[in-house]
Amino acid sequence: MNNTLLIVLLWPLVSMVLSLLPAKEASGKTAFALSLAGMLLSVYLFMGFVPANGMQQVMSYAWIPSMGISFKIGMDGISLLLIMLTNVLTPLIILSSFGRKIENPKAFYALILLMQFALLGVFVALDGFLFYIFWELALLPIYFICLLWGGKDRVRITLKFFIYTLTGSLLMLVSLIYLYLQTPDTHTFDIDAFYQLQLSGTQQAFVLWTMFFAFAVKIPIFPLHSWQPDTYVDAPTPGTMLLSGIMLKMGIYGLLRWLLPTVPAAVHEYGFLIMAFCVTGVVYASCIAIVQKDFKRLIAYASIAHVGLISAGVFTLNSEATEGAVFQMLSHGVNAVGLFFIADIIMTRLKTRTLSELGGIVNNQKIFTIAFMIIMLGTVALPLTNGFVGEFLLLAGIYAYHKWMAFFAGLSVILGAVYMFRSYQAIMLGSRHWSDSEFTPLTISEKTVLVSVAALVILMGIFPSVLMDAAAPSIKTLLSLVSAR
């Protein structure tokens, strides 16, 4: 088991190379098969994980000893769940592209696998410099996916996305270098050394805001969200799935792993202000989602609302909300992938996502109707679905922190039900009947993705302890690091 994490990390890189070898017609199937193997490896990793043992599978190699830079990786329960999320969603994202016309498929699937490698690296890196390398590496494949396979306005939109994220990344690099220079004797980027720093209030405030900006852009948190709706809508659907399902979790993970334990005093001082921005984003994005006419753009704003609630929970610094934030990261990833795939199926067949031009699909597609209903109910946090578990813990934790903050954050439940049920009604219900030539039957790959996502929505809602038991001790340890300082 000692090398399993390294194998899981490097497997997407190996897969990327192998996916380039066969003919372009087989590149998608090859990438899918290899990503399935990666998923099985992560399941094996999960089965061997002992929650009470803290950070496990730690490997440290002196990469650039003269500068205190190491190739140091490891995982605790929080990292493990995000590894599972990445390696479960990646094969579904690849499978969702089957049957779609993709120019230069070899490059397309290679970029997806490269991004998978970078995402895993972010979740396992225990060296600040290594973390930054993986953070920046994750930007490159999604940039080219959006730029080369995006919509008509892809150049302008992708450039805006790139400028936002690169600016945030540079600020994070400044904060990491500053922390590095504060480490005693021989400087190091080791995360444990960062945790042990005794910074003044002014120093902590500087690190907090420079690092928070990078994470807030990636999540995104209001008012740093303006790149997101256009990028999500314009990107090819697999790119949107990668962005919403996995990539934005990098920002929330960064808050938990790198920000809170490093500058706890600044988090206590400015946490309420940051939560105010998060909750404002929840209400703002929910209201904007209600008036959207394009279903994909509606989902994009719904995503801003959901991650705003998750981010608010992180800054409560209590166990209920933090456990809810970790679980909701997984739930949001699953639900977002499902909803964006539903939007893609509709667009592929009917050439529109405008709600007023749709309706009556329930009369044609029973499996599609049921899967859409399950995923939609998970999104609005119906009990016994995955969305309920995390949202309940989040709101309970935020209420314990501040009642009025919980009141406004809780509006996400009501407003979310409004825009999701209205969109479902507009898309699925009504007397219109589409012919098979207009709305062709679902393919096997489409059914597989939809049924898999719907099954995850239900299983995670009924058996949340399978996942939460793995993360709970790590969350407790994390919060103890913050409270002890």
N, C-alpha and C positions, 0 to 999 in steps of 0.2 A: 504493500500500500504506500510505501514511502515515495515512490516515483509516480504514483497515479495522477496527482495534480499536474505535474509537469507534462505528462502524456496528454491529459485533457486539454491543457493550454496549447500545446504544440500541434494537436491533431488538426484543427482547422487550417493551419499553415501547410501541413502536409497535404490535406484535402484540396487546398487551392491549387497546388502544383499538379496533383493527380487529375484534377478536373480539366486541366488544360491539355491533357494527353489524347483523349479520344476525339473522334469527329465531332463537329459542332452540334450535330443532331442528337448526340448522346451526352453532351456536356451537362444538361440539366439533370438527367437521370443519374449520372455519375456523382454530381454534387449532392443530390438528394440522398443517395445510398451512403455516401461518406459522412454526411451530416447525421444520418440515422445512427451510424456507428459511433459518432461523437456523443450522441444522446445516450446510447447504451453505456458508454464509458462514464458519463456523468452519473448515471443511475448506480453504477458500481461504486463510484466515489461516495455517493449519498448513503448507500447501504453500509459502507465501512466507517462512516462518520460517528464519532462519540460526542454528543452535545456537551457533556460536562468537562471535556478535556481542553476546552478553549481553542486557541489557535493551533491548527494541525497541518500536517504535510508541509511544514516549513522547510524551505530550501534557501540557502544563502551562499552566493558565490561572489567573491571579490571581483567586481567587473572593472572598475577603475579605482584601484586602491588609493592612489595618490590624491584623489578628490573625494574619497569617502563614499563612492557610489558602488552599490552592490546589486546584483541580480537576485533580489530577495522576494520570494513569493510564499504564500501560505493562505489558509482559509479558516474562518470560523463559521458559525451557523448562518450569519448574514451573507457572507460571501458565497457559501454553498447554495443558498436559495437562488441567488442571482446567476450563479453558474447554471443551475437547473433551468431557470427561466430562459437563459440565452440558448442553451443546447436543446431545449424542447421546442422553442418557437422557431429556431432557424430552419429545421427541416420542413415545418409547416409553411414558412414564408417561401422557401424554394418551391415546394409543391404547389403553392397558390399561383405560381407563374406559369405552370404547365398549361398549354393550350393558348397562351398569349403570344402574339408576334413580338419577338425580341431580336433586335439587330445585334449581331456580334454576341451571341449567348455565352461563349467561352469567357469573355471579359466580364460579362454581367455576373455570372455565377462565381467567378474568381474573386470579384470585388466583394460579394456578399460573404464569402468564406474568410477573406482577409479582415472584413469588419468584425466577424465573429471572433477571430483571434484577438483583435485589439480590444474588444469589449471584455472578453475573459481576462485579458491582461490587466485591465483597469480594476476588475473585481478581486484580483489575487495579489496585486503588487503591494509590497510592504516597504518599499524604498521610494522616497519622494520623486527622485529623478526618473526612476523606472515608471512610476505612476504617470508622470507627465509625458513620457515617451508614448505609452499606450494611449493616453488621453488624446494626444495629437494625431496618432496613427489612426484612431477611429474616425477622425474627421475626413481623412483623405478618400477612403472608398465611398462614403455616402455623398461626398461632394461630387465625385465623378458619376455616381449612379444618378444623382439628380440632374447633373449638367448634361449628360449624354443621352439619358432616356426619359427626361422630364417633358413637360408640356411646352407650349409655344413661347411662354415668357420665362423659360427656364434660366436663361443667362442672367437676367436682372435679379430674379428671385434667389437663385443660388449664390450670386455674389453677395447679396444682402445677408443671407444665412452665414456665409463664410466670414464676412467682416465681423458680424456679431460674435460668432464663436471664437474666432481667432483673437479678437480683442480680449474676451474673457480669459482665454488660455494664457495670453501674455501676462495678464494681471495675476493669474494663479502662479505662473513661473516666478514672478517677482516675489510673491509671498513665500514660495518654497525656497528660493535662494536666501531670502531674509531669515527664515527659520534655520536654514543650513548654517548661516553665519553666526547664529546665536548658540549653536551647539558648542560645548566646551572642548578644549584641547584640539585634537584632530577632528575637523568638522566632518559631519556625516549627514546623509539624507534618510537615515534609518527612522522608521515611524516611531519606534520606541523612544528614540532620542528626542523626537519632537514632543512626545507625550510628557517627557520629564522636564521640559524647559520651564523655568520660572520667569515668565515674561511680565513686564509691568502692564498696567492698564492701558496705557497709550500704545504699547507694542502689540498687545492683543487686539486692540481696536483696529490697528492698521492691517494685521493679518486677517482678521475677520472680514473686513469689507473688501479687501483685494481678492481673497479666496472665494468669498460668497458671491461676488459678481460673476465669476466663471461658472460656478454651479447654478446660479440663478438663471443665467442665459440658457444653459443647457436644458434646464427642467421643462419649460421656462416659468419663471415667477413674474407676475405683474410688477412693474411696467416694462419688463425686458422681454416681452412675449411677441412683439410685433412681427418678428421673422417667421413665427411658427405657422399661422394659418395658411399663408401663401405657399410656404414650402411644403406643407403636408398635402395641399390640394394639387400643386403642380408636379410633385415628385411621382414617379411610377409607383404603383401600389406596393410592391415589395420594399421599395425605399421608404415609403411612408410607414409601413409596418415595422421596419427596423428602427426608424426614428422614434415612433410612438411606443412600440412594444418593449424595446430594450434600451435604446441609446439615452433617452431622457432619464433612465434609472441611474445612469452614471452620475448625474448631478446630485440626486438624492443620496446615493451611496457615498459620494464625496462629502456631503454634509455630515453623515453619520461617522464615517471612518476617519476623515482628515480634519474636519473643522471643529466639531464639538469637543473632542478630548484634548485638542491642542490649545484652544483659547476659551476655556470654560467660563472665565470671569466675564469676557466680552459677550459671550452668548447669553449669560444671565442679565447683563446690562442692556443689551440691544435686542434680546429675543422677542420682547413684546412688539417692538417696532417692526421687526421682520415678519412676525405673525400677522400684523395688521396689513402689510402688503399682500401676504399670502391669502388671507381671507377676503380682502378686497378683490383679488383676482378671481376667487371662487364665485363671488356674486356677479362681478362684471362679466366674466366669460359665460356664466350660465344665462344671464340676460341676453347677451349677444347671440348665444346659440339658439335661443327661442325664436328669434326673428330671421334666422338663416333660411334661405330657399334652396341652397345646394346642400345635399345630404353629407357629402364629404367635408365641406367646410363646417357644417354643424358638429360633426364628430371631432374636428380639430379644436373647436372652442370648448367642447365638452371635456376634451383631454386637459386643456388648461385649467378648467375648474377642478377636475379630479386631482391633478398633481399639486394644485394650490392647497387643497385640503391635506394631502399627504405631507407637504412641506411644513404646514402649520403644526401638524402633529409632532414633527421632529423637534421643534423648538419648545415644546412643552416640557421636555426633559423628564417626563414620567413614563413608567413602564407600559401603561395601557396604550397610550397614543403611539409610542415608539413601536410596540409590537403591531399595532394597527397599521402604522406606516409601512413597515416591512412587508406585512401580508398584502396590503393594498398595492404595493409595487408589483407584486406577482399578479394580482387580480386585474389591475389596470392593463398590464402587458397582454394578458390573455384576451381580455374583452376588447381592447383597442385593435388587436390583430383581427379578431372576428368581425368587428364593425367595418373596418376599412376593406376587408375582403368582400363583405356584403355589398358595400358601395361599388366595388370593382365589378362584381358579378352583374349588378344592375346596369352599370355604365357600358359594360362589354356587350350586353344584349340589346338594351333599349336606347343607347347612345345619349342618355341624359341622366342627370342626378337631381334635376329640379323637382322638388316635391309636388308641385302643382301639376306636373305632367305625368305623374306616376299614379299608381293605384290598381287594386284588383289582382295583384300578383298571387294572393292567397288562392285564387281560383285555378291557378296553373301549377303551382309548385308547393307540395305539402311538406317535403323535407326542408326546403328552403324556409318556408313559413315557420316551422317548429324551431329550427336552429336559430333563426333571427329572433324569435320570441324569447328563447332561453338566454341568448347573449344579451338581448336588450334588458331582460329582468335582472341579469347579473350586474349590468351597468347601473341600474336604478336601485341596487342593493336590496332586492327582495330577500327575505329570510330563506335559508337553505341554498342560497347561491353564494359564489365567491365574494361578490361585492359587499354583502351584508357584514361579513366577519370583520373585515378591515375597517369599514366605515363606522360600524358600531363602536369598535375600540377607539378609533380616532376621535369621534365626537364625545365619548365618555372621558377620554383623557383631556381633551380641550376644555370640556366643562369643568373638570377638576382644576384646571389651570385658571380659567376666567369664564364666567357664565355668559357675559355678553358676547365674548368672542365665539363661544359655542353656539349662541343663538344665530349669529350671522353665518357661521360656518355650516350650521344645520340647514340653512336655506338651500344648500346644494342638493339635499335629498328631495325637497319639494320641486325646485326648479328643474332638477334633472329628470324627475318623473314627467314634468310638463313637456320638455322638448323631446324626450325619447318616445313617449306614448303618442304625441302628435305626429312625429315623423313616421312611426310604425303605422299609424292609422292612414296617413297620406300615401305611404308606399304600398302597403299590403292589402288594405281593405277597400271596399267599394264594389260596384257591380261590373266594372270593366273586366273583360276577358281577353287576355292576350293569346294570340295563336302560337303554335309551336314554332312557326317560322320567325316570330317576333321575340318570344322568350323561350329559347331552346332549352331542353332538359339539361339538368346539371350533369357535368362529366364526373367520372369516378374520382378524379383528383379533387374536384371541387367539393363533392360529397364528403370525401375523407377529411379535408381541412375543416369543413363546417361541423361535422359530427365530432371530430376531435376537440375542437374549441368548445362546443356545447357540453361535451362530456367533462372537460376540465372545469367549466363553470359550476357544474353540479357537484362533482367529486370534491373540489376544493371547498365548496360550501357545506358539504355534509361531513367531511373528514379534515377539517382545518388543522387539527392537532398533529397530523402526520408531518406537516411543514413547520408549524409553530413550535413544536417540541424541539426541533433541531436548532431554531434560532433563539429561543427564549433565554438560555444561559448566556449566550453571547451579548444579547441586548442588556441583560442585567450587568454584565461586566463592563460594557460600554458606558452605561449610565453611572456606574460606581466610579469610573475614571473621571467623569465630569463633576460629580458631587464631591469627590475627595479633594478637589482643587478649587 
